[in-house]
Amino acid sequence: MAVNEANSAEDGPRDPWAEVAARLGADLFLDLQPDPDASTRGRGATLRRTLAEALRSAILDGRLPPGTALPPYRSLAADLGVARGTVSAVYQELVAEGWLTARQGSSTRVAEGAAHPEAGRDPGIGHTDTGSVMFHLPHDFSLGRPCAGMFPRADWIRATRRVLTECADEVFAPAHPQGRPELRHALAVYLSRTRGVRTTADRIILGTAVQSALELLSRTVFGDVIAAESHGLPFHWQAVERGGTRVIPIRVDGEGMVVDDLERSGASAVLLTPSHQFPTGVALSPGRRMQVVDWARRTGAVIVEDDYDGEFRYDREPVGALQSLGPDVVIHAGSVSKSLSPAVRAGWLALPEHLVEKVVQAKGLREPDASIVDQLILADLIESGAYDRHIRRSRQAYRARRDALVEAVTAAGLDLPGIAAGLHAVIPVDHEDESGLVHQAFQRGIGLVGLSLFRHPDAEPLPYGGLVVGFGTPAASTYSTDLAALARLLAEPSAPRRVIP
């Protein structure tokens, strides 16, 4: 509602929330709602809640841009006719949540990280690979990246110095399309040791990411039709279709892709996330793993395994890669976008031997996109052991984050199904609750997405809706505050109904 000061005492008694609206200033538009608990709360508590919501809303929609100085809390308290402690508490709350910054001897200001999203964009997609929107919400549970603050900068600097000091001049010449042998050799050993992948350096082709690799495979390997999980990453399907292959969705249940449906599909290839299905979080069951490999061998089909966060399993040792069961029919695809950062453009394909020459030729005479220097740095990190140490540190940190998320979700009377793995989780909710909760989260500055975003256009919905939460994204310094904001959303009187997948 618009703030105005035209009302007077003669108009009758005001609700506390209307009083705040009247005093904040005639030029400020606020989206204020009466506090549903106003009858049971004291006036000070009601004003504190309403003022906090008013400031969040003004920051979120851009009326208070980043860097804007707020009035001293004493001045604002005098203007509002409330206790100084009330305004001070609101400022402290918003500083803790990341909306404001405060430094001794300086004004309290709107935080640079509290930039408002572009109007009309889909809330909550944020920094994910599911769209091109790039904005930041104060409580960022968006998908597609690990915690940026955990990037091993010191190790990267040391490896860079070693590589640039010791490498030959030919490193800076045009590169072979298969990629640097140093990284291919390092990856062959690493993937075998940690994921059970059966490959050699000669069967690995390096690139920038799984997305570009899928487009390359679509042009060379897939044929006319590829099957994919009914719920997955839209940009994967789009990459495949750009290469000329049509995508058909196959149902997913509690054991992963329903391979019986795949057998009836007529597809000549299939794209899977078997270790940790994206986004539902289940693992492809052992029986279905054997079944899909048998299907590929019987039909001459090819399987593409996107092992997007295979290192991060928390309740047990990681399940080995599907490729280990069928190195003759499975293409193992991976990158460092989850283990290090999407900013490091390094990915790979571990191919069956008979496909290597065809895919290398399709890339052209030289490497068109990947950073060769980054390939050498990554090889150094792996061979020095720094990459393993980083993975172990990250696994411990993300395990603690997921445990805290489970505790918060359980306290709200909800469940967190799927295996304990990866950097995201799904909170199942009723289909009718999903869109409203995503919208409420956006209004509160919480960046998350609905499960329906990942449904293939030709697929049937899952039996449940859901909130997809990227618990790897928030900064370590704000995670407890971010989680508290999510817990408050789930605990509201209009909280989601419990759904068991």
N, C-alpha and C positions, 0 to 999 in steps of 0.2 A: 504494500500500500504506500501511497505517497505521504510523506511527512508534511504536516501543516500546523500552524500555530493559530488558526482562526478560532478554534474552540475556546471557550472560557469556562470559568467555574459555574456559570449560570446554565451551561448545557447539561449539568447533572454530574454525578460521580464518574470518574474514569476507572477503567481497569489499569493495573500497573503497567501492562504491556503498551497500552495506548499512551500512558504518561511518558514512557521512554520515547515513543515515536514522536510525540509533540516537542520534546526537548532537544532532540538530536540536531535539529536545524532544518530550515525550510527548503534548502537546496539538495538535500540528501534523500534519495528514494530507498526505502527499506522494505524488505519482504518479511514482515513480522506476523507471527501467529500467536493467538492467546495461548498461554501455558495451560495445558489440560489439568495440571496439578495445582493451579493457582489457589483453589479453595482450601487445599491442605497444606500449602507452603506458607511461610512467612513472606512479608512484602519484600524484604531484602533478598531472599533467595530467588523470588520471582524476577525481580529487577536484574539480578546478576545473570540468570539464565537468558533473559530476553536481550540484555545488552550484548552478551557473548554471541547469540545467534544473529543479532543485527550486524555486528561487526564482521562476522564470518561471511554473511551474505553480501555485504558491501565489498569485501575483498574478492570474493569468488566471482562476482559479475563485473568487476573492474572499476567500480566507482571509487574504490580506494586502491590505486595502483601500487605495485611494488615500490618501496622507497618512500612512500607517503608518511610524513611525520604525524603522529596522533597527538592530541592535546595532553598535557600533563594530567595525571590521574586526579590531582587535587582540583584542577580547573574543570575537568569533565564532571567530577562529583558535584561541584558547586552548581554547574549548569543543570544537572539532572536532579539536584535536590536529594542526593543519596549519600550514604556514608562513603568516605574516601576508601575505606577498606573494601567496599563492594567493587568499585572500579579497579582498585589495585589487584584484587583477586581475579577479575576478568582479564586484565592485562597479563597477569602471570599465567593464567590458564592458556591463553592464546599464544604466549611465548613458548610454553611447554609443548603445545601442539604443532608449532612450526608456522603459525600464521603471522606472528610478529617477532621482531628482534628488539632486544633492549641492551644498551651498553651504558655503563656508569658514566655520568656526565653528558649524555646525549639523549636525544628524543627517542621514545619508543616508535618504531617504524614498522610498516608492512614489510614482511620478509620478501626477499627477491624470489624465493622459491614458491611463493603463493600466487604466481601469475594466474590469471583467469583463462579458461579455455576459450577457443574461438566459438562464437555463437553458431548454433545449428549443428555442431559436431556431436557425434555419438559419445556420451559421457563414459569415461572409464577405460577407453581403449588405450589412451595415453601412449606410453613408450613401447607398446607391444609390436610384434611383427604382423599383427592382424589388420593393421591399417596404417595410413600415412599421417595420422594426427600426432602432433608432438606438443603436448602440454603437460603441465605438472599440477597435481592436486596435493594438498598438504599431507594427506595420508595415502601414500602411493602404493597400492597393491597390484599394480599393473603387471602384465606378463611379458615374457620374452627376454629377460635379462637377469643376471645375478646381482648381488649387492655391489654397486660400483666401488664402494669404499674398501672392499676386500681384494681389489686387484693387486697383484704382487709387484708393486712398482719398483721396489729395491732390486728384486730378482730380475725384473725386466731390464732395468738399467745396467746391471752387471752383465747380463747376457748380451745386451746390445753392444756394450763396450768390447767384450771379448770377440763377438762376431765381426765387428767392423775393423778391429785391430788385426785379426788373423785371416780374414777371408781373402781369396785371390781376386784379382781385378776382373776376371771373367764373370764374377757374380753380378756385376753391374751391366752386363750385356743382355740382349734379349734372351729370355729363358725358354727352356724346353716345355712344351705343354703338359708334360706329366708332372712337372714340379721338381724342386731340388731333391737330389738323392739323399742328402743328409736327413731331411725331415721324413722322407719315405722310409728310410731304414729305421729311424727312431720310432716312428709310428707302428711299423710292423712288429717291433719288439714290444712296445707299450700296449698295443691293442691285444696282442696275444697274451701278455701277462695279466692284464686287468680285466679284459672282456672276453677272453677265450677265442678271439677271432683268429682264424687259420688263414694266414696270408703271407705274402712276401713283399719286399719293396717294389719289385717289378710289377706287382698287381695292384699297386696303390696309385691313384691319380689325385693330385692336389688341386684345390680350387679355392673359392672364397667362402662358400656357404652351401647348405643343403638345398636351398631354394634354387640357386643357379645350377647345381648339379642335377636337380630333377628336370629342369628344362633341357639340359644337355642330353640326359637319358631319354627324354621323350622324343627327341629328334633322331635318336640312334638305336634304341633298344626296345621300347615299350610296344610298338605296334599301334593298332587303332584304338584299343580300349584297355584301360587300367582300372582295377577295382581299388577302392580306398575305404577306410573306416568311415562310417556314416557321420561321425563327429570327429573333426580334426581341424587342421589349420587351413583356412581358406587360401592363404597365399601359396600353399603347396599345390592345391588343386589348380590354381590359376597358372602357376609355373608349368605344370604338366600340360595344361590346355594350350598355352602359348607355343609349346613344342609340337602341337598337332595331335595329341592323344585325348580322347574323351574319357572323362572320369565317371564311374558309376559307384554309388555308395553301397556298402555292405553293413548290415546291422551289427551293433556292438552290444554285448551284455556283460554280465559279471565276470566272464572268462575271456574277455577281449572280443576280437572279430569272430563272428559266427561263420566258421569255415564251411559248414554245410551249404550256406547261402552262396559263398564264394564258388563252390564247386559247380553250382547251377548258373553262374553268371556269364560264362563264355569269355571271360577276360583272359588276356594273354600276359598280364602282369598284375601285381598287387603291391600296394604301398601300406606298410604297417609301422606302428610304434609299439613293438611287442613287449619291451621291458617295462614300460610305464605309459599306457595308452593316453594320448592327449586328446581331449582334456579330462576324461572320466577318472583316470588314475589307476585303472586296473592293469594287471599283467596278463599277457596271453598265457593261458593254462598250458601245462606240459603236454597234455593230449593234443591240443590244437596246434601247438608248435610242430609236433611230429606230423600232424595231418596236413598242414599247409606246405611243409617241405615235400611230403609225398605227392601232394597235388601238383606242385611245380614240376617234379621229376616226371610224373605220368603224362602231363600235358605239354611239356616243353616251355612252360611259363617261367617268368623270372620274378623273384621277390625282392623288393627294396625295403630294407630295414633302416628306419630313421632312429638312431640310438641317441636321442637328443639330450638326455641327462642320465645316461647309464651309470655314471660313477656314483650317483647320489642315492643310495639305498640305506635306510637308517635302522630298520628292525632286524636286518640279517645281512649276510654278504650279498652283494649284487648278483642277480641272476645273469648268467652268461649270455652273450649275444646269440641271437637266433642263427647268425651266420655259421656258428660253430657246428650246427647240425647239418648244414647243407652249403658248404663253400662253393659247390658247383652250380647252385641255383640262386643263392642269396647275394645281393649287393648290399654291403654294409656302408651306410652313409653317416658321417658325423662331422662335428665342428667344435670349436672352442667357445661358441657364443654363450653357453651356459656355464662352462667351467672357468673361463677367464672373462670374456666380455664380447658383446657383439661388435665392439669397435676393432677387435682383432679379426681381420678378415682371412681366416684360415679354416678350410674344410677339406674333407677327403672322401673318396670312394675306394673301398676295398672290393675289387671286382673278381668274378670268376675269370679264369685265365683266358677263355675264348672270347671275352668281350673287351679285353684291354685295348687291343690295337684299333678296333672300331671306334671306341670312345676317344682315344688319344687323337686319332685322325680328325674326328669331328670338332675337336677344339681348335684345330688349325696348326699352322707351322710354329707358333710360339704362344707362350702364356699371355692371354689377353687382359687379365684382370687382377690376378693375385699379386700381393706384395712378396717379392722374393726375399727381401731383407727380413720380413716378419716370419717367413718360413724358416730361415736360418736361426732366428732368435728362438722360435718355438722348439726347434730341434735341440738347441743348447739347453733350454729349460728342462726338457725331458731327459736328456742324457746326464745332466748334472744332478738330477734328483729334485730340483726346485719345483718342478711341476707336480710331482707326487706329494711333496710337503704341502703345497698349496691346496691340493685336492683334499688331503686329510684335514687341514685346518678348516676348510670350507665345509666339509661334511659334518664336522662337530658343530659348527656354528648354525648350519641349516637344520640339523637335527634338533637343537635347542629351540630354534624358532618354530619348527613344526609342532613340537611338544607344547609350547606355549599357546599356539593356535588351537590345538586339540582341546586344551584346558578351557580356553575362552568359549569355544563353540559348544563344548559339553555343558558348561555352566549355563548356557542359554537354552539348554534342552534340545540341542540339535546333535547331529552326527557328522563325522568326517570320514566317509568311506574311502576305499581304495588303499593301495599299499603305501607304506611309509617311505616315500621316495620323492625325488625331484625337488622342484622349486615352486610348485603350485599345488593347490588342493581345491576340491569342489565341496561346497556346503549344499547338500540337496535341499530344495524347497519345493513347494507346490508350484505348478506351472503358473497359476494365477498370481502368485506372490512375486515371481522373479522380476518382472519389469518394474514394478513399484519399488522393490527394494533397491534395484540398481539406481533408480532415479533418486530415492532418498539418500543413498550413499553419496551420489554426486552432489546433492544439495549440501551435504555435510562435509564436502571436501575429501571423500573417501574414493579412491580410484580402484574400481574392480569392474568385472564384466559378467554378463549373464551367460549361462551355459548354452542357450539357444543360438548365440552368436556363432557357434562352431558347428552347427548342423548344416550338412550339405543340402543345397536347395531341393534335391530330389529324394531326400531321406525322410523317413518318418521320425517324429520327435521321440526322444527317450521317455520312459514312463514318468519321469520327474524333471523338474527344472533345477536350477542351481545358481549359486554365486561362485565364480571362479576367482580364487584369491592367489595372487603371486606373492608368497611370503618371503621370497628371496630379494625383492626389490628394495624395501625400505632401508634407510641408513641404520646402522647399529645404534646410533645415539637416539633415534626416534622410534625404534621398533615397539617398545613397551607402550608408548603414547599412541602410536598408530593402532596397535592391537586393542587398546582400551577404547578408542573411537569405534572400531568395528564391533567390539563387544556391546557397546551402548546401543548401536544400531540393532543388533540381534536381540537385545533384551527389551526393546520398546514394547508398549502395549499392543502395537500392531505388528509384533514380531512374526517371522515366518512360521508356518506350520511345519511340524516335523514330518519328514518323508524318509522312508527306508527304501533305498534302491533295490 
